[in-house]
Amino acid sequence: MSKKTRIIIFVSIGLLILIMALFPTVKKKVKADDTVSPRETGMSGGRQPLVVTATILQPQTLNDMFRMKGIMLPDEEVDLTFETSGKITKIYFQEGTFVKKRDLLAKVNDAPLQAELKKLEAQLPLAQDRVYRQQILLEKDAVSQETYQSVLTELETLKADIELTKARIAQTELRAPFDGAIGLRLVSEGAYASPTVVIAKLTKISPLKIEFSVNENMVNEIKPGTNLAFTVDNDLATYHATVYAIESRLDVQTLTFFARALFQNPGGKIKPGQSANVVIQLDQKNDAIVIPSISMIREMGRQLVYIYKNGKAKEVEIKTGLSTASSVQITDGLSIGDTLLTTGVMQLTDGALVKIGEFVPNKTE
């Protein structure tokens, strides 16, 4: 064996002995490093706390609101028609104007009835005179009671015929049954009218009714006297009305019932047929704990949040009450003054290191 070969063998044996001596130390170091979780190293190889946003819980007033869509209805509405038939001789109203109760709106030809009335009224003095003369004779026993009763009956019949003719003349007049706004005219003068021909539509727009449906859960909550607020499209104002009537039973198919509220509609600003966004306050809770919905986690049938304790996140199981799209009421698990972590909650675990980067107000809607 050459000298060069012996040197190579000795060096190789030395390196092998050195590796065997250092192996236990290296293995222990690697194992220790493997026990450190990514969350403990702040997801970046170091032990950096997670920066989060927090809020300090304050007591709030919570309104339990019921919201639904409604429709504005006129207080009264009717299709105007004549009670009799005939040619329309005069139309007195202007389209789209306001009319008062008993205003004359239109008239059909009543000339034959007026002539009949004059004829009957002309007979009235003679009939009255007959009765007077027969009464004088009856008092002198010059005529029988039967004769006197006959002429009296003729007088009463004549009076009845006069009243009947006047009633028929009244039927030739179309009068407003109530105060309201009259719509577009559907006929012209000279047209033939009958009880089936609509002349125009009359609508009472002040007050207005608001009709809305309520589900069966609200059967005992909505009753006459309940106040509500509502808005209409393209109007920033909020209006108020009072429920005055509800249906006597639920609809068996939809399990809802209709309710109606009355709105005075001063000035007729809101029109029948407009949709309404109705809001009814069912209850008000004072000193309620309300948190943003995004701070809550649902996991395995539980509802969880994290609060700040001594630089760490503490997991808390909660129970909830009323909720909206953006907030939820807490009925158990949290207390006034707790520091609730509101962002980054999906990355948190119980006991994780956290740092509050910003406090946000505890105000929810």
Secondary structure in CASP SS format (residue, H / E / C, confidence):
PFRMAT SS
TARGET T0000
AUTHOR 0000-0000-0000
METHOD secondary structure of the structure
MODEL  1
M C 1.00
S C 1.00
K H 1.00
K H 1.00
T H 1.00
R H 1.00
I H 1.00
I H 1.00
I H 1.00
F H 1.00
V H 1.00
S H 1.00
I H 1.00
G H 1.00
L H 1.00
L H 1.00
I H 1.00
L H 1.00
I H 1.00
M H 1.00
A H 1.00
L H 1.00
F H 1.00
P H 1.00
T H 1.00
V H 1.00
K H 1.00
K H 1.00
K H 1.00
V H 1.00
K H 1.00
A H 1.00
D H 1.00
D H 1.00
T C 1.00
V C 1.00
S C 1.00
P C 1.00
R C 1.00
E C 1.00
T C 1.00
G C 1.00
M C 1.00
S C 1.00
G C 1.00
G C 1.00
R C 1.00
Q C 1.00
P C 1.00
L E 1.00
V E 1.00
V E 1.00
T E 1.00
A E 1.00
T E 1.00
I E 1.00
L C 1.00
Q C 1.00
P C 1.00
Q E 1.00
T E 1.00
L E 1.00
N E 1.00
D E 1.00
M E 1.00
F E 1.00
R E 1.00
M E 1.00
K E 1.00
G E 1.00
I E 1.00
M E 1.00
L E 1.00
P E 1.00
D E 1.00
E E 1.00
E E 1.00
V E 1.00
D E 1.00
L E 1.00
T C 1.00
F C 1.00
E C 1.00
T C 1.00
S C 1.00
G E 1.00
K E 1.00
I E 1.00
T E 1.00
K E 1.00
I E 1.00
Y C 1.00
F C 1.00
Q C 1.00
E C 1.00
G C 1.00
T C 1.00
F E 1.00
V E 1.00
K C 1.00
K C 1.00
R C 1.00
D C 1.00
L E 1.00
L E 1.00
A E 1.00
K E 1.00
V E 1.00
N C 1.00
D C 1.00
A H 1.00
P H 1.00
L H 1.00
Q H 1.00
A H 1.00
E H 1.00
L H 1.00
K H 1.00
K H 1.00
L H 1.00
E H 1.00
A H 1.00
Q H 1.00
L H 1.00
P H 1.00
L H 1.00
A H 1.00
Q H 1.00
D H 1.00
R H 1.00
V H 1.00
Y H 1.00
R H 1.00
Q H 1.00
Q H 1.00
I H 1.00
L H 1.00
L H 1.00
E H 1.00
K C 1.00
D C 1.00
A C 1.00
V C 1.00
S C 1.00
Q H 1.00
E H 1.00
T H 1.00
Y H 1.00
Q H 1.00
S H 1.00
V H 1.00
L H 1.00
T H 1.00
E H 1.00
L H 1.00
E H 1.00
T H 1.00
L H 1.00
K H 1.00
A H 1.00
D H 1.00
I H 1.00
E H 1.00
L H 1.00
T H 1.00
K H 1.00
A H 1.00
R H 1.00
I H 1.00
A H 1.00
Q H 1.00
T C 1.00
E E 1.00
L E 1.00
R E 1.00
A C 1.00
P C 1.00
F C 1.00
D C 1.00
G E 1.00
A E 1.00
I E 1.00
G C 1.00
L C 1.00
R C 1.00
L C 1.00
V C 1.00
S C 1.00
E C 1.00
G C 1.00
A C 1.00
Y E 1.00
A E 1.00
S C 1.00
P C 1.00
T C 1.00
V C 1.00
V C 1.00
I C 1.00
A E 1.00
K E 1.00
L E 1.00
T E 1.00
K E 1.00
I E 1.00
S E 1.00
P E 1.00
L E 1.00
K E 1.00
I E 1.00
E E 1.00
F E 1.00
S E 1.00
V E 1.00
N E 1.00
E H 1.00
N H 1.00
M H 1.00
V C 1.00
N C 1.00
E C 1.00
I C 1.00
K C 1.00
P C 1.00
G C 1.00
T C 1.00
N E 1.00
L E 1.00
A E 1.00
F E 1.00
T E 1.00
V E 1.00
D C 1.00
N C 1.00
D C 1.00
L C 1.00
A C 1.00
T C 1.00
Y E 1.00
H E 1.00
A E 1.00
T E 1.00
V E 1.00
Y E 1.00
A E 1.00
I E 1.00
E C 1.00
S C 1.00
R C 1.00
L C 1.00
D C 1.00
V C 1.00
Q C 1.00
T C 1.00
L C 1.00
T E 1.00
F E 1.00
F E 1.00
A E 1.00
R E 1.00
A E 1.00
L E 1.00
F E 1.00
Q C 1.00
N C 1.00
P H 1.00
G H 1.00
G H 1.00
K C 1.00
I C 1.00
K C 1.00
P C 1.00
G C 1.00
Q C 1.00
S E 1.00
A E 1.00
N E 1.00
V E 1.00
V E 1.00
I E 1.00
Q E 1.00
L E 1.00
D E 1.00
Q E 1.00
K E 1.00
N E 1.00
D E 1.00
A E 1.00
I E 1.00
V E 1.00
I E 1.00
P E 1.00
S H 1.00
I H 1.00
S H 1.00
M C 1.00
I E 1.00
R E 1.00
E E 1.00
M C 1.00
G C 1.00
R E 1.00
Q E 1.00
L E 1.00
V E 1.00
Y E 1.00
I E 1.00
Y E 1.00
K E 1.00
N C 1.00
G C 1.00
K E 1.00
A E 1.00
K E 1.00
E E 1.00
V E 1.00
E E 1.00
I C 1.00
K E 1.00
T E 1.00
G E 1.00
L E 1.00
S E 1.00
T C 1.00
A C 1.00
S C 1.00
S E 1.00
V E 1.00
Q E 1.00
I E 1.00
T E 1.00
D E 1.00
G C 1.00
L C 1.00
S C 1.00
I C 1.00
G C 1.00
D C 1.00
T E 1.00
L E 1.00
L E 1.00
T C 1.00
T C 1.00
G C 1.00
V H 1.00
M H 1.00
Q H 1.00
L C 1.00
T C 1.00
D C 1.00
G C 1.00
A C 1.00
L E 1.00
V E 1.00
K E 1.00
I E 1.00
G E 1.00
E E 1.00
F E 1.00
V C 1.00
P C 1.00
N C 1.00
K C 1.00
T C 1.00
E C 1.00
END
